[in-house]
Amino acid sequence: MQRLPALALTERARTWPVVPMSGVPVLPMPDHVLDAVREAAARLLPRQTRGWPELRGAVADHLRERFALDVDPDRELLVTHGAQHGMSVVLRALLSPGDEVVIPAPTYFFDGMVRMAGARPVYVPNRPERGWITDPDAVRAAVTPATRAILLCNPNNPTGHTPTRDELAEILVLAAERGLLVLADESYARYVHSGPGYTPQQTLRDLWPELVTVTSLSKNYAFSQWRVGYVHAPEPLLERVHRAFEWDAINVGDVPQAAARAVITGPQDWLDVVFATFRRRRDLLAEAVEAAGFPVVRPDAGIFLFPDFSRLGVRGRELEGTLLRLGVTGIAGDAFHGPADHARLLYGGTEADLAEVGNRLLRASRSRHA
């Protein structure tokens, strides 16, 4: 199998003097989280393969308060080692060899996970001229008798598109007509800066209940070093996922779960400070990229832009190399099963660093067309 594209590029970029640009924030833990971690580390705790009841209860309370979702924490939630692990287990638990999974793209790096489950990904291209909106007719056309599931990324990585309630409803109605699972990675729920806002697919389960959502607590609470997430699904599906999870990992460690429960239930002001900066950072980099002559659909969510670099005349790995020589780290769009002349740029840097990226892209654009 190929390396995960983001990790491969990170290692490659270490040999270049690039403008520093971070992705998901990782913050020092506040005292109430550290206190919870110390307490958990000092205790002998019973193994809970579904995850701490206290953590699952905190997640259920959050979903109820934030989205009016009525969730049974004992039957509908499973704690995992992050969203990627959760999705990998879900795919292996619910798919069979030869199944097809329809995936609107560009999208996150699901390819290897789908193939490890013995299934075949079928990518449906979204277009920048339509704002990266998923075309339900194109999804419908991609469904065959072998199709078992539709896999969504909401909000989308790398485009930052956040589907509206009506967009999601169209997909779920199609899934109901064809009897398909709808799997969703909703790891960037807290990173929505503009637009109609984030709609969890589970809020539409009256249209079709065969929904499985994976979420990253570590992303949404800025503590990726703990690697905690969860799966949310109806009991019959979650029971199958739980059995697969036990064979895969048995349980998530108690100390990370203590941290997760503390960040969910404790004060949020330490997080609000950094999340409030993303919209301005997005706008600064978008304006600089556009001024350099590279079109971009301004994202409603995420920590990244996905500009069109066709002006540079290179694609794929060659585009990544060209950007690295400029001191800019970007993952080419074909890694996301999107257009290879696009690239994902992070905007988690200082205002000075964002301006510097724009200046370097402007010089490259002018040099190319001098």
Secondary structure, DSSP 8 states (H G I E B T S, - for coil): ----HHHHHHHHHTTS-----B-S------HHHHHHHHHHHTS-----TT--HHHHHHHHHHHHHHH-----TTTSEEEESHHHHHHHHHHHHH--TT-EEEEEES--S-HHHHHHTT-EEEEEE--GGGTT---HHHHHHH--TTEEEEEEESS-TTT-----HHHHHHHHHHHHHHT-EEEEE-TTGGGB-STT----GGGGTTT---EEEEEEHHHHTT-GGG--EEEE--HHHHHHHHHHHHHHTS---HHHHHHHHHHHHS--HHHHHHHTTHHHHHHHHHHHHHHTT------SBSSEE--B-GGG---HHHHHHHHHHTT--EEEGGGGTS-TTBEEEE-BS-HHHHHHHHHHHHHHHHHHT-
